[in-house]
Amino acid sequence: MSKALVAYYTQTGNTLKVAEAIYEGLPGEKAISPLVEVESLDAYDLVFVGFPIHNHNIPKKVQDFLKKVPRGKKIALFSTHGALTGSQLSREALEHASVLASEAQLLGTFSCRGRVPYSVLEKLEARPEHRAWAEMAASARMHPCSMDLEEAKAFAKWVQAKGTGKK
Ligand SMILES: Cc1cc2nc3c(=O)[nH]c(=O)nc-3n(C[C@H](O)[C@H](O)[C@H](O)COP(=O)(O)O)c2cc1C
């Protein structure tokens, strides 16, 4: 019997919402946990790893986790970000994550926008070099929305089916 784990890192709760939707969408045996509390991946056949983009990068704790994913482990990556969906930044973060976990067998990736705290936007808007980014990221305020969460659920089902050869 296969078992899936949804491991996530979150600071302001957006990635947790997506992680919960993925968990909900998964059929069969499953678990959900903050990534920092995961000690071993041995019990799991499929591992979803989720994270936010911070300062154009993957948080250090997530990087360390990805580097330790065992060879051949089936994984799927998901992220949330203030940048526009499909933007270069959102794609590059997932590509970077897949390189860090290059020993693993990557089954799929998913990302959506996540609300950026007003206090962060305000600070960035005050700095000319970040103003354009902050203005763009302000439009993420409604995300993750119900449609994002529906898509995350569909993603979970598709990855799970792919992992068990039922695609
Ligand atoms: C300190 C900080 C830095 C951020 N830097 C970026 C960034 O470089 N690019 C981006 O697209 N979003 C950035 N964001 C937005 C977050 O990626 C987005 O809000 C995400 O959904 C947060 O996830 P969380 O609620 O799970 O922590 C930043 C947010 C914070 C708080």
The ligand as an SDF file (V2000), in Angstrom:
LIG
                    3D

 31 33  0  0  0  0  0  0  0  0999 V2000
   10.0970   38.5420    3.4360 C   0  0  0  0  0  0  0  0  0  0  0  0
    9.3500   38.1230    2.1980 C   0  0  0  0  0  0  0  0  0  0  0  0
   10.0310   38.0840    0.9800 C   0  0  0  0  0  0  0  0  0  0  0  0
    9.3620   37.7060   -0.1890 C   0  0  0  0  0  0  0  0  0  0  0  0
   10.0380   37.6460   -1.3660 N   0  0  0  0  0  0  0  0  0  0  0  0
    9.3770   37.2570   -2.5080 C   0  0  0  0  0  0  0  0  0  0  0  0
   10.0680   37.1640   -3.7580 C   0  0  0  0  0  0  0  0  0  0  0  0
   11.2510   37.4030   -3.8650 O   0  0  0  0  0  0  0  0  0  0  0  0
    9.3550   36.7830   -4.8420 N   0  0  0  0  0  0  0  0  0  0  0  0
    8.0180   36.4740   -4.7820 C   0  0  0  0  0  0  0  0  0  0  0  0
    7.4270   36.1480   -5.8110 O   0  0  0  0  0  0  0  0  0  0  0  0
    7.3510   36.5520   -3.6150 N   0  0  0  0  0  0  0  0  0  0  0  0
    7.9990   36.9190   -2.4810 C   0  0  0  0  0  0  0  0  0  0  0  0
    7.3320   36.9890   -1.2990 N   0  0  0  0  0  0  0  0  0  0  0  0
    5.9010   36.6220   -1.2760 C   0  0  0  0  0  0  0  0  0  0  0  0
    5.7040   35.1980   -0.7860 C   0  0  0  0  0  0  0  0  0  0  0  0
    6.4140   34.2810   -1.5870 O   0  0  0  0  0  0  0  0  0  0  0  0
    4.2220   34.8340   -0.8430 C   0  0  0  0  0  0  0  0  0  0  0  0
    3.4530   35.7510   -0.0970 O   0  0  0  0  0  0  0  0  0  0  0  0
    4.0200   33.4360   -0.3270 C   0  0  0  0  0  0  0  0  0  0  0  0
    2.7110   33.0100   -0.6370 O   0  0  0  0  0  0  0  0  0  0  0  0
    4.2590   33.3220    1.1760 C   0  0  0  0  0  0  0  0  0  0  0  0
    4.0350   32.0030    1.5770 O   0  0  0  0  0  0  0  0  0  0  0  0
    3.7490   31.6290    3.0960 P   0  0  0  0  0  0  0  0  0  0  0  0
    2.5080   32.3750    3.5010 O   0  0  0  0  0  0  0  0  0  0  0  0
    3.5260   30.1630    3.0330 O   0  0  0  0  0  0  0  0  0  0  0  0
    4.9430   31.9990    3.8850 O   0  0  0  0  0  0  0  0  0  0  0  0
    7.9740   37.3650   -0.1260 C   0  0  0  0  0  0  0  0  0  0  0  0
    7.3100   37.4070    1.1070 C   0  0  0  0  0  0  0  0  0  0  0  0
    7.9740   37.7850    2.2530 C   0  0  0  0  0  0  0  0  0  0  0  0
    7.2200   37.8140    3.5600 C   0  0  0  0  0  0  0  0  0  0  0  0
  1  2  1  0
  2  3  1  0
  2 30  2  0
  3  4  2  0
  4  5  1  0
  4 28  1  0
  5  6  2  0
  6  7  1  0
  6 13  1  0
  7  8  2  0
  7  9  1  0
  9 10  1  0
 10 11  2  0
 10 12  1  0
 12 13  2  0
 13 14  1  0
 14 15  1  0
 14 28  1  0
 15 16  1  0
 16 17  1  0
 16 18  1  0
 18 19  1  0
 18 20  1  0
 20 21  1  0
 20 22  1  0
 22 23  1  0
 23 24  1  0
 24 25  2  0
 24 26  1  0
 24 27  1  0
 28 29  2  0
 29 30  1  0
 30 31  1  0
M  END
$$$$
